[in-house]
Amino acid sequence: MERITLKKIPIEEFISLLQKDGIRADQEEAEQILQFLYYYARLIVNEYFDDYLPQG
């Protein structure tokens, strides 16, 4: 099975994105949020696109 990789953004860029939406987070909090979002994105990709990936 082909593995899909997600592009990871730098933590500083993510903190900046959070601040634009009025969310204050230090580096540790931002890393935890980002880790959760990557995990959630992988679940979604696996759930909805698994049938489209070549089976090996």
N, C-alpha and C positions, 0 to 999 in steps of 0.2 A: 504494500500500500504506500502510495506517495505521501510524504509528510508535508503538510502545509506549515510554513513558518510565518510568523507575524513580525512585521517591522516594529522594532522597539524604538521609542523616542527617548531622548535624553531626559533625565529627571528634572533638570533645570527648565527645560521647555515645558514639561508637564506642570511644574509649579507655576510657571508664567500663565499657562492656560487656565489653571484653577483661579489664580488671582484676577484674571479678566472677568471671571464669573462671580467674583466677590467671595471666593472660598480661600480662607487662610489655612495653609498647611505647611508644617516644617518638612524637612527632607525625609525623615522617617515615616511620617504620616503619608506623604505623597507616594513614597515607595510602596507602602501597604495598599493604598488605593489603586495604584497602577498594577500591582501584582494581582489584585482581585479582578480588575478589568481584563487583563490578559487571560486569566483563568476563565472568566465568563465568556470572553470572545472565543476561546478554544472550544468551550462547550457548545456554543451556538454553531460554530463551523462544523463540528463533528455531528451535531444533531441534524442540521439541514443540508449539508453537502456531502455526507458520507456516501450516499448512493451514487454520486457523480465521480467519485475517485476510483481509479482503476484498482481492481482487486487482484492481489498477487499471491 
